[in-house]
Each structure stands twice: as C-alpha cells, then as structure tokens.
Amino acid sequence: MKRKLLIFILIAAMSAVLVWGLFRSLSERPTAGKSRPVENETTTAEVARQHAERGPVFLYFTGSDRSYLTGEERVIDISDDPAVFARNIVKALIMGPRGELTRTVPAGTSINALYVTQDGTAFIDLSREVTGEHPGGMLTEMMTVYSIVNSIVLNVPQIDTVKFLINGREASTLAGHISLHSPFKADMLIIR
C-alpha cells in the first residue's frame, strides 16, 4: 500500500511540474495584436541593412589589353558585416564597369552563397555561368580571379583571402588554367 501511495505521489508531482511548465510557456507567447521584442529572429541580412551606409570602393576590371587590372571607383552599400559587404562588391563586379574598362566576370553569373570565416577567408560560391560563359584563356582567367579577389580583399578589412566554389562544389579551375584549390590573397602586381 505504501508503495502504491509513493508511486501516486510521484506521478502527481511530475504531472504538476509538466502542467506548470506548459502554463508558463503558453503565458510567455505573444497574443494576437501584441508583440514582444525577439532578438534572435533578425536575419544577418536585415541587421546588415540596418547598419549599411553608402561609401566609395575600388572595383578592379581589366584594361584595354586585358593584361592588368585597373580600379574603378564606385559608391556602394558598405556593411559592418564583411559577408554582406563582399557580396555587394561582387554584385557590382558582375554588373560590369561603367567606364572604358572591360568586364571580368561573365554576365549572368550570380552569387549562390558567400560567407566569411573567423580567420578572414571569404568563401564565395558562384553560379555555373562563371565557368560556362567564360571566354577562356590563361590571362583572362587570371584577371577574373584577381578581379574578384582584389576587389574583396582590398576593400573589406576583415577579409584576407578568397576561396572559390562553383555551383556549391569545389572546382579545379574556372576555365582550365588557374587552380582554385587554395584560397587567394590579393595580388598588387597586376594593378595599374
């Protein structure tokens, strides 16, 4: 009899705890028409937009003979979030130059993803158009790679290197010449 009473008391206590927990969670939910601040539901993009301001950057496109890069000053959205800032830079590169310089990233290329690690490496996943629409040639391929790398690394202080992915996967090259297996640092020697 004592054992049955002890089991009954234990079950009653557990039920009371469960009901109290359920009541508490229901009372903390916002009701219709009322809202409460939720800190964790804000996305990275929303936070970045809130802290964005417009400012000058240098985007690197090729010169007339396509053997060097030249900076073109642009005003774009600058964000405290290095991934958002880098994404804005690459979007502007994809749109192409405004002056007499030559496009380095094939039209139609899009950014599938871009994130930055704590050690300062930006991983950029570009759509398959960057390879499928690329005109080819070792020099042109090098200019595409360093146009993106230099534009990101020389403008975003939190980024030191850039690693390329194509359509969500590691790729050997863009167009058969420049190995994409390792991250790239900026190359100042090809800027004029």
Secondary structure, 3 states (H helix, E strand, C coil): CHHHHHHHHHHHHHHHHHHHHHHHHHHHCCCCCCCCCCCCCCCHHHHHHHCCEEEEEEEEEECCCCCCEEEEEEEEEECCCHHHHHHHHHHHHHHCCCCCCECCCCCCCCEEEEEECCCCEEEEEECCHHHHCCCCCHHHHHHHHHHHHHHHHCCCCCCCEEEEEECCECCCCCCCCCCCCCCECCCHHHEC
